[in-house]
Amino acid sequence: MSFRRLFTSAALALTLAGGAMSPSFAADDHIINMQDVDIKAFIENVGIVTGRTFVIDPRVNGKVNIVSEKPLNDVEVFAVFKEVLRVHGYTVVRAPNGEYRITLLQGAAQDAPFSESGNGIFGQFSTVILRVPNGKAAEAARLIKPVMHSQGQVSANPDGDVIVVTDFAENLRKARAIVSAMGEGGNVRETVQLSQLSVLDAEDALKQLGGTKAAYKVVALEATNSLILEGSPQEVAELRRLLASMDVGSSVPRGAVSIVPLKFADGEGLNELIQNLLPTYSIEGQPAPTVAYESGSNTLVISASSEVQSDLEQIIRRLDQRRPQVLVEAIIVEISDNAAKELGVQFALGGVNGSTVPLLASNFSRQAGNLLNVVGALGADDVGVSEANQSAFQTAAISSLTGLDGGAFGIGGSSNDVLFGLIVNALETDEDSNILSTPFVTTLDNVPATFLVGQEIPITTGESLGSDNLNAFRTFERQEVGIQLDVLPQISDGDVIRLEIEQIVSSISGVLTSATGDFVLNKREITTTVLANDGEIIVLGGLVQDDEQINIAKVPILGDIPIAGKLFQSKGTTRNKTNLMVFIRPTIIRTASDARRLTDDYLTDIRAEDLNQSGRAVSKVDQFLNQQR
């Protein structure tokens, strides 16, 4: 049976099945019209028309509808066939031995063949490898992903320049266009060798030309007198032309004196360094080179030969750089818990007016309220004490009772020539404190700085009398009390900061004795050297202390009696728990934008605190800053 007769028989079979596929009379022209035709029958007929072999996945099923308005050749029939399969969620995968496997789109990307042309095969999943300029493979994958088919795949090696894309041909073309656009807008690097112009002069000129917002970068290699340029191709080409015009010999001879204004360096210290180098430039029979410093304009004046001037200017330029700064923040946290408990019983019993009752009493110095004074005031009248002395007893008793803290219970009086009194005093205190101090200071790299917030208090150093034991006088010195931070930062490679730190926290605890009035000072000090990364918080030191003291005063023998012995004793318990920690955080400030960002952060915090406490609509900080502009 000929091909035409096979095709006609298939068309008749499709018609009987409810569809129609009408062949034209030309062997290479076909008009396809199908309605609700089984997809497997459609695949069979396309295989007859195109002469291709199809292996059908068992999961392929459904009905197809196709309308063709013009005749199609075999190639076009196969293209329509692949689009119909794609619409229904299937695709064609070419096997190594030539047949075609028809399978689900889901998972088909794993079997997609590599496209040798790099453009993919129309209507089929293909895999291509694309190179992305400047190691931006991850960024390219992120841009390509949204334009891909839901079953397509893209993978990129991190920080690399290769991506692998599997998708239909039209999506592969989109991926290639995205990668091409990235290449056009990407930066390039180029090295420019200079012969006449100093590489440091060229670097300064290009940086000043571009300003702080320059899109290109310039790095000087002094050892080879060359520059590395990075930027867009247009910018690099323009910089290269500019350097070529600058890199020419000068026909104007250099004068005997050159003036070098300094930007950042301390001229006095730099002049001292240059003076130590001058003997190495002295040549016998020629005037010795000299360098003078003018402090008013922070300028160095060099008198020497042109070669020596050039060498000294390069040294000065290398040293006259903006030095980074370091913001050092100390975080001091102290959490304490002080608890005390007091319980004491005092009693007194005695006879008056010849009574045979003996004097019995317990009186403890730890307890406020002198019971003997109270009993004396109660019985003064019974023993015939004068009114003046009775008033003195009463004053002493009242003064003693007003010193009571906590809860107190007492009774007292006289009965049948017997005086008696009893005071029970109980006290419990609990004090919690949470102290947070954050001193911070900003200083240049390798420059010491000191921060101090506190007071100067007088400390007695001696007392003496003048002649004839008259004109007594006292000598004293003032001592600083507060928070002090001394720091010396040094920045090394990798932004590791070496910190020499002395942290002192001192305060007044009270007086030693009421008689002398000398102060007792609390002092916590850390002197150490540490290494910290930029912005890293590390602990410097700390103290965890738990101090418990139990004081018992009792009457011998009676105070040891079980249960009843509590009536003959005074017990006090004091517990002090302290948790003190000191942390440090250094932050490198290299540019004006870094300093501005940190300053704005602190201004925002202090502004919010001011508004929160004052309730004003505008912070006084802003008012002050606006007045200064």
Residue pairs with C-beta under 8 A, 6 or more apart in sequence:
1 9
3 27
3 48
4 23
4 27
6 48
7 23
7 30
7 45
7 48
7 49
8 23
10 21
10 44
10 45
10 48
11 20
11 21
11 22
11 23
11 45
13 41
14 20
14 21
14 34
14 37
14 41
14 45
15 21
17 37
17 38
17 41
18 35
18 36
18 37
19 33
19 34
19 35
19 36
19 37
20 33
20 34
20 35
21 30
21 32
21 33
21 34
21 37
21 45
22 31
22 33
23 30
23 31
24 30
24 31
24 71
26 71
28 73
28 74
29 71
29 72
29 73
30 49
30 68
30 71
30 72
30 73
30 74
30 77
31 68
31 70
31 71
31 72
32 66
32 67
32 68
32 72
32 77
32 80
33 66
33 67
33 68
34 42
34 64
34 65
34 66
35 65
36 63
36 64
36 65
37 63
37 64
37 65
37 66
38 62
38 63
38 64
39 60
39 61
39 62
39 63
39 64
39 88
40 56
40 60
40 61
42 64
42 66
42 81
42 84
43 54
43 56
43 60
43 81
43 102
46 52
46 54
46 77
46 78
46 81
47 53
47 54
49 74
49 77
50 74
50 77
50 78
50 81
51 74
52 78
52 99
52 100
53 98
53 99
53 100
54 92
54 99
54 100
54 101
54 102
55 95
55 99
55 100
55 101
55 102
56 102
57 90
57 101
57 102
57 103
57 104
59 103
59 104
60 90
60 102
60 103
60 104
62 88
64 84
64 88
66 80
66 84
68 80
72 80
79 122
79 123
81 92
82 91
82 92
82 122
82 123
82 124
83 123
85 91
85 92
85 102
85 123
86 105
86 123
86 168
89 104
89 105
89 106
90 102
90 103
90 104
90 105
91 102
91 103
91 104
91 105
91 108
91 123
91 124
91 125
92 100
92 101
92 102
92 123
92 124
93 100
93 101
93 103
93 108
93 111
93 112
93 113
93 124
93 125
94 100
94 113
94 121
94 124
95 101
101 111
103 111
105 125
105 149
105 151
106 151
107 151
108 125
108 151
109 125
109 127
109 151
109 152
109 153
109 166
109 167
111 125
112 124
112 125
112 126
112 127
112 166
113 126
113 127
114 126
114 127
114 128
114 129
115 121
115 126
115 127
115 128
115 172
118 128
118 176
119 128
119 169
119 172
119 173
119 176
120 126
120 128
120 167
120 168
120 169
120 172
120 173
121 169
122 168
122 169
122 170
123 168
123 169
124 168
124 169
125 151
125 152
125 166
125 167
125 168
126 166
126 167
126 168
126 169
126 172
127 164
127 165
127 166
128 164
128 165
128 172
128 175
128 176
129 162
129 163
129 164
130 140
130 162
130 163
130 164
130 165
130 175
130 176
130 179
131 161
131 162
131 179
132 139
132 140
132 156
132 161
132 162
132 163
132 179
132 182
132 183
133 161
133 182
133 183
133 186
134 161
134 186
134 187
135 159
135 160
135 161
136 161
136 182
136 186
137 156
137 157
137 158
137 159
137 160
137 161
137 162
137 163
138 156
138 158
138 159
139 182
140 156
140 163
140 178
140 179
140 182
141 154
141 155
141 156
141 163
143 178
143 182
144 154
144 163
144 165
144 174
144 175
144 178
144 179
145 154
147 171
147 174
147 175
147 178
148 154
148 165
148 167
148 171
148 175
149 167
149 168
149 171
152 165
152 166
152 167
152 168
152 171
153 164
153 165
153 166
153 167
154 163
154 164
154 165
154 166
154 167
154 175
155 163
155 164
156 162
156 163
156 164
163 175
163 179
165 171
165 172
165 175
167 175
185 232
186 232
187 230
187 231
187 232
188 230
188 231
188 232
188 233
188 236
189 228
189 229
189 230
189 236
190 228
190 229
190 230
190 236
190 240
191 221
191 226
191 227
191 228
191 229
192 226
192 227
192 229
192 239
192 240
192 243
193 224
193 225
193 226
194 202
194 225
194 226
194 227
194 243
194 247
195 225
195 247
196 247
196 248
196 249
196 250
197 243
197 246
197 247
197 248
198 225
198 310
198 314
199 220
199 221
199 222
199 225
199 226
199 227
200 220
200 222
200 314
200 317
200 318
202 220
202 227
202 243
202 246
202 247
203 218
203 219
203 220
203 227
204 317
205 246
206 216
206 218
206 227
206 239
206 242
206 243
207 214
207 218
210 216
210 218
212 592
215 231
215 232
215 235
216 229
216 230
216 231
216 232
216 235
216 236
216 239
217 228
217 229
217 230
217 231
218 227
218 228
218 229
218 230
218 239
219 227
219 228
219 230
220 227
221 227
221 228
222 314
222 318
227 243
229 236
229 239
229 240
230 236
231 239
253 306
254 306
254 309
254 310
256 303
256 304
257 301
257 302
257 303
258 301
258 302
258 309
258 313
259 299
259 300
259 301
259 302
260 299
260 300
260 301
260 302
260 313
260 316
261 297
261 298
261 299
262 270
262 298
262 299
262 300
262 316
262 320
263 320
263 322
264 320
264 321
264 322
264 323
265 316
265 319
265 320
265 321
267 293
267 294
267 295
267 298
267 299
267 300
268 293
268 295
270 293
270 300
270 316
270 319
270 320
271 291
271 292
271 293
271 300
273 319
274 291
274 300
274 312
274 315
274 316
275 291
277 312
277 315
278 288
278 289
278 290
278 291
281 289
281 304
281 308
281 311
281 312
282 288
282 289
286 305
289 302
289 303
289 304
289 305
289 308
289 312
290 302
290 303
290 304
291 300
291 301
291 302
291 303
291 312
292 300
292 301
292 303
293 299
293 300
293 301
294 300
294 301
300 316
302 308
302 309
302 312
302 313
304 312
323 444
323 445
323 446
324 444
324 445
324 491
324 588
324 589
324 590
325 442
325 443
325 444
325 445
325 588
325 589
325 590
325 595
326 442
326 443
326 444
326 445
326 489
326 491
326 497
326 586
326 587
326 588
326 589
327 440
327 441
327 442
327 586
327 587
327 589
327 598
328 440
328 441
328 442
328 443
328 449
328 485
328 487
328 489
328 499
328 584
328 585
328 586
329 438
329 439
329 440
329 584
329 585
329 586
329 587
330 437
330 438
330 439
330 440
330 485
330 503
330 540
330 582
330 583
330 584
331 436
331 437
331 438
331 537
331 582
331 583
331 584
331 585
332 435
332 436
332 437
332 438
332 439
332 483
332 503
332 505
332 580
332 581
332 582
332 583
333 434
333 435
333 436
333 579
333 580
333 581
333 582
333 583
334 433
334 434
334 435
334 436
334 578
334 579
334 580
334 581
335 433
335 434
335 435
335 578
335 579
335 580
336 431
336 432
336 433
336 576
336 577
336 578
336 579
337 430
337 431
337 432
337 575
337 576
337 577
338 429
338 430
338 431
338 432
338 433
338 574
338 575
338 576
338 577
339 428
339 429
339 430
339 431
339 573
339 574
339 575
340 427
340 428
340 429
340 430
340 572
340 573
340 574
340 575
341 427
341 428
341 571
341 572
341 573
342 366
342 367
342 405
342 406
342 425
342 426
342 427
342 428
342 570
342 571
342 572
343 425
343 426
343 427
343 566
343 570
343 571
343 572
344 364
344 366
344 367
344 424
344 425
344 553
344 569
344 570
344 571
344 572
345 362
345 422
345 423
345 424
345 566
345 567
345 568
345 569
345 570
346 361
346 362
346 363
346 364
346 367
346 369
346 371
346 422
346 423
346 425
346 570
347 360
347 361
347 362
347 371
347 420
347 421
347 422
347 423
347 567
348 359
348 360
348 361
348 362
348 363
348 371
348 372
348 375
348 419
348 420
348 421
348 422
349 357
349 359
349 360
349 361
349 418
349 419
349 420
349 421
350 357
350 358
350 359
350 360
350 361
350 375
350 418
350 419
350 420
351 357
351 358
351 359
351 417
351 418
351 419
352 379
352 382
352 383
352 414
352 417
352 418
352 419
353 382
353 383
353 417
354 417
355 416
355 417
355 418
357 417
357 418
361 371
361 372
361 375
362 555
362 568
363 370
363 371
363 372
364 553
364 569
364 570
365 553
366 551
366 553
366 570
366 572
367 423
367 425
367 570
368 400
368 403
368 404
368 405
368 425
369 400
369 401
369 403
369 404
369 408
369 410
369 423
369 425
370 396
370 397
370 400
371 421
371 422
371 423
373 393
373 396
373 397
373 399
373 400
374 397
374 400
374 401
374 410
374 412
374 421
374 423
375 412
375 419
375 420
375 421
376 393
376 396
376 397
377 390
377 393
377 394
377 396
377 397
378 397
378 412
378 413
378 414
378 419
378 421
379 414
379 419
380 389
380 390
380 393
380 394
381 390
382 414
382 417
382 419
385 393
401 408
404 425
405 425
405 427
406 425
406 426
406 427
406 428
407 425
407 426
407 427
408 423
408 424
408 425
408 426
409 423
409 424
410 421
410 422
410 423
410 424
411 420
411 421
411 422
412 419
412 420
412 421
412 422
413 419
413 420
413 421
414 420
437 483
437 505
439 451
439 453
439 483
439 485
440 451
440 485
441 449
441 450
441 451
441 485
441 487
442 449
442 589
443 449
443 487
443 489
445 489
445 490
445 491
446 488
446 489
446 490
446 491
447 488
448 486
448 487
448 488
449 486
449 487
449 488
450 484
450 485
450 486
451 483
451 484
451 485
451 486
452 480
452 482
452 483
452 484
452 485
453 482
453 483
454 480
454 481
454 482
454 483
454 484
454 506
455 480
455 481
455 482
456 478
456 479
456 480
456 481
457 478
457 479
457 481
457 508
457 519
458 476
458 477
458 478
459 476
459 477
459 478
459 479
459 518
459 519
460 474
460 475
460 476
460 518
461 475
461 476
461 477
462 474
462 475
463 472
463 473
463 474
463 475
464 472
464 473
464 475
465 471
465 472
466 472
466 473
479 521
480 506
481 506
481 507
481 508
481 521
482 506
482 507
483 504
483 505
484 502
484 503
484 504
484 505
484 506
485 501
485 502
485 503
485 504
486 501
486 502
486 503
487 499
487 500
487 501
487 502
488 499
488 500
489 497
489 498
489 499
489 586
490 497
490 498
490 499
491 497
491 588
492 498
494 533
495 533
495 534
495 588
496 531
496 532
496 533
496 534
497 531
497 532
497 533
497 534
497 586
497 588
498 529
498 530
498 531
499 529
499 530
499 531
499 532
499 584
499 586
500 529
501 526
501 527
501 528
501 529
501 530
501 540
501 584
502 525
502 526
502 527
503 525
503 526
503 527
503 540
503 582
504 523
504 524
504 525
504 526
505 523
505 524
505 525
506 521
506 522
506 523
506 524
507 521
507 522
508 519
508 520
508 521
508 522
509 519
509 520
509 521
509 522
510 519
510 520
511 517
511 518
511 519
511 520
512 518
512 519
512 520
524 543
524 580
526 540
526 541
526 582
528 540
528 541
530 538
530 540
530 584
532 538
532 584
532 585
532 586
534 586
534 587
534 588
535 585
535 586
535 587
535 588
536 585
536 586
537 583
537 584
537 585
538 583
538 584
538 585
539 581
539 582
539 583
540 582
540 583
540 584
541 581
541 582
542 579
542 580
542 581
542 582
543 578
543 579
543 580
544 578
544 579
544 580
545 576
545 577
545 578
545 579
545 580
546 575
546 576
546 577
546 578
547 575
547 576
547 577
547 578
548 573
548 574
548 575
548 576
549 573
549 574
549 575
550 571
550 572
550 573
550 574
551 571
551 572
551 573
551 574
552 559
552 569
552 570
552 571
552 572
553 569
553 570
553 571
554 560
554 565
554 568
554 569
554 570
555 568
555 569
558 565
558 567
558 568
559 565
559 568
559 569
561 568
587 598
588 594
589 595
589 598
603 621
606 621
607 619
607 621
607 622
610 616
610 619
610 620
610 621
611 617
611 619
614 620
